Amino acid sequence: MSDEIISRLTELENALVEALEQEDFETAEQLTAQRQNLLKEFVDKVHSTDDEGQKAELEAFGSALKEHYAQMSESLTEKRDAVRKELMQLHHNQAGAQAYRQVRRTR
């Protein structure tokens, strides 16, 4: 069961990355919801297993997954900040150009 969850998580991650690269945000949102449900299932599996070897394996995978999500979050935050900065520059440039045209018309 744990191998099945891990492979499904991996497939969802790959599909999510592909959807984000293609800027298909609706699909990405659906995949994120599926991933959250699967992660809950994974956590339940870790807490319910009595096999110490399997539990250690699952916890190691969980730690690697947590690190992966932290890196992904950092990358997305950097991209979001870059887009915000670019949008602000465009907004300021537009406002500046509009103000320039308005001043020019009044002369």
C-alpha positions as CSV (number, residue, x, y, z in Angstrom):
1,M,0.0,0.0,0.0
2,S,2.8,2.4,0.9
3,D,4.5,1.8,-2.4
4,E,1.3,2.5,-4.2
5,I,0.8,5.8,-2.3
6,I,4.4,6.8,-3.1
7,S,4.1,6.1,-6.8
8,R,0.7,7.9,-7.0
9,L,2.3,10.9,-5.2
10,T,5.2,10.9,-7.7
11,E,2.8,10.7,-10.6
12,L,0.8,13.6,-9.2
13,E,3.9,15.7,-8.6
14,N,5.1,15.1,-12.2
15,A,1.6,16.0,-13.6
16,L,1.5,19.1,-11.3
17,V,4.9,20.4,-12.5
18,E,3.8,19.8,-16.1
19,A,0.5,21.7,-15.6
20,L,2.3,24.6,-13.9
21,E,4.9,24.8,-16.8
22,Q,2.0,24.9,-19.3
23,E,0.3,27.5,-17.1
24,D,-2.8,25.3,-16.8
25,F,-3.8,26.6,-13.4
26,E,-7.2,24.9,-13.2
27,T,-5.6,21.5,-13.7
28,A,-2.9,22.4,-11.3
29,E,-5.5,23.3,-8.6
30,Q,-7.2,19.9,-9.1
31,L,-4.0,18.0,-8.9
32,T,-3.0,19.9,-5.8
33,A,-6.3,18.9,-4.1
34,Q,-5.7,15.3,-5.1
35,R,-2.2,15.5,-3.7
36,Q,-3.4,16.9,-0.4
37,N,-5.9,14.0,-0.1
38,L,-3.1,11.5,-0.9
39,L,-0.8,13.2,1.6
40,K,-3.4,12.8,4.3
41,E,-3.7,9.1,3.4
42,F,0.1,8.9,3.5
43,V,0.3,10.4,7.0
44,D,-2.5,8.1,8.2
45,K,-0.6,5.2,6.9
46,V,2.6,6.3,8.7
47,H,0.8,6.6,12.0
48,S,-1.2,3.4,11.7
49,T,1.7,1.0,10.7
50,D,3.2,-1.2,13.4
51,D,6.1,-2.5,11.2
52,E,9.1,-0.4,12.4
53,G,11.0,-1.0,9.2
54,Q,8.2,0.2,7.0
55,K,7.5,3.1,9.4
56,A,11.1,4.2,9.1
57,E,11.0,3.9,5.3
58,L,7.8,5.9,5.2
59,E,9.2,8.6,7.5
60,A,12.3,8.9,5.4
61,F,10.2,9.4,2.3
62,G,8.0,11.9,4.2
63,S,11.2,13.9,5.2
64,A,12.4,13.9,1.6
65,L,9.0,15.0,0.4
66,K,8.9,17.8,3.0
67,E,12.3,19.0,1.8
68,H,11.1,18.8,-1.8
69,Y,8.0,20.9,-1.0
70,A,10.1,23.4,0.8
71,Q,12.3,23.9,-2.3
72,M,9.3,24.0,-4.5
73,S,7.6,26.6,-2.3
74,E,10.8,28.7,-2.3
75,S,11.1,28.5,-6.1
76,L,7.4,29.4,-6.5
77,T,7.8,32.3,-4.1
78,E,10.8,33.6,-6.0
79,K,8.8,33.4,-9.3
80,R,5.8,35.1,-7.8
81,D,8.0,37.9,-6.4
82,A,9.6,38.4,-9.8
83,V,6.2,38.5,-11.6
84,R,4.9,41.0,-9.0
85,K,8.0,43.2,-9.5
86,E,7.6,43.1,-13.3
87,L,3.9,43.9,-12.9
88,M,4.7,46.9,-10.7
89,Q,7.3,48.1,-13.2
90,L,4.7,47.9,-16.0
91,H,2.1,49.6,-13.8
92,H,4.6,52.4,-13.0
93,N,5.7,52.7,-16.6
94,Q,2.1,52.9,-17.7
95,A,1.3,55.5,-15.1
96,G,4.3,57.5,-16.0
97,A,3.6,57.3,-19.7
98,Q,0.0,58.3,-19.1
99,A,1.0,61.2,-16.9
100,Y,3.5,62.3,-19.6
101,R,0.8,62.2,-22.3
102,Q,-1.6,64.1,-20.1
103,V,1.0,66.9,-19.3
104,R,1.9,67.0,-23.0
105,R,-1.7,67.5,-24.0
106,T,-2.1,70.4,-21.5
107,R,0.8,72.4,-23.0
